[in-house]
Amino acid sequence: MNADVVCHALEFCKQDAVQSQCHLYPLPQGIDPNDGIPYEKKFCEGQLNKDVTYAHFFSFLSCLQVSPCNGWMSSNKTLRTLTSQRAEQLSNTLKKIATTETFTNFNLFYMDFVFHEIIEEWQKRGGQPWQLIEPVDGFHPNEVASLLLADRVWKKIQSQWPQILGKENPFNSQIEEVFGDQGGH
């Protein structure tokens, strides 16, 4: 990815984005089975004979040429590694843009993908990394992981860029009088 392409796209944003915040996130890294996501784990659709693994499922999708993500949803470790390396290059480009470019009508931020932190936190709680992965495709974060990710992202925004949240609503006490304390929801 050329930084000029992203900057050109961001130039379109400046026309309508008065005092807005733009967040760039890196491409996610592929999940390596050495990190605890076993490709030999049984795929949920292989329950009849208990013989279909994620590696089999990924190969099947690839054979049919219908894999939504050939680079990462692959039993080929070399392909996964190359895809992750390219994703890292693209992410570094986004990070460079966020740290070197400025725009008149909006602020630009970059936040690293924190999934490895979520895995570490989950393991400290006694969980296994594969428990954070959506069983249907064996690649995307599931609901538990999404909840942990949202919490981590929110905390990072509060600690690193609190200004983007704006001022506290001056009517919060009146809202609470009418609706009660709903625990932040």
Residue pairs with C-beta under 8 A, 6 or more apart in sequence:
1 89
1 90
1 93
1 94
2 93
3 93
3 96
3 97
6 93
6 94
6 97
7 97
7 101
10 22
10 97
10 101
10 103
10 108
13 20
13 22
13 103
13 105
13 106
14 103
14 104
14 105
14 106
15 105
16 105
17 103
17 105
17 106
18 105
18 106
19 105
19 106
20 105
20 106
20 107
21 106
21 107
21 109
21 161
21 164
22 103
22 106
22 107
22 108
22 109
23 109
23 110
23 111
24 94
24 95
24 97
24 98
24 108
24 109
24 110
24 111
25 94
25 110
25 111
25 113
26 87
26 88
26 90
26 91
26 94
26 95
26 110
26 112
26 113
27 87
27 88
27 90
27 91
27 113
28 87
28 113
28 115
29 84
29 87
29 88
29 113
29 115
29 116
30 71
30 72
30 80
30 81
30 83
30 84
30 87
31 37
31 72
31 129
31 133
31 139
32 77
32 80
32 84
33 39
33 40
33 77
35 119
35 129
36 119
36 123
36 128
36 129
36 130
37 129
37 130
37 133
37 138
38 54
38 130
39 53
39 54
39 55
39 58
39 75
39 138
40 53
40 54
40 55
41 53
41 54
41 130
41 138
42 50
42 51
42 52
42 53
43 52
43 53
43 54
43 56
43 57
43 135
43 138
44 135
44 136
45 52
45 57
46 52
46 53
46 56
46 57
54 75
54 138
55 75
56 75
57 138
58 67
58 73
58 74
58 75
58 138
59 74
59 75
61 67
61 68
61 73
62 70
62 73
62 74
67 73
67 74
68 137
69 139
70 79
71 79
71 80
71 82
71 83
71 86
72 80
72 83
72 84
72 139
73 137
73 138
73 139
74 80
74 83
91 113
94 110
95 110
97 108
97 110
98 108
98 109
98 110
99 110
101 108
102 108
107 164
109 161
109 164
111 153
111 156
111 157
111 160
114 149
114 152
114 153
114 156
115 141
115 145
115 149
117 152
118 132
118 141
118 145
118 148
118 149
118 152
119 129
119 132
121 148
122 128
122 129
122 131
122 132
122 145
122 148
123 129
131 142
131 144
132 141
132 142
132 144
132 145
132 148
133 139
133 140
133 141
133 142
133 145
134 140
134 141
134 142
135 142
141 149
157 164
157 165
158 165
169 175
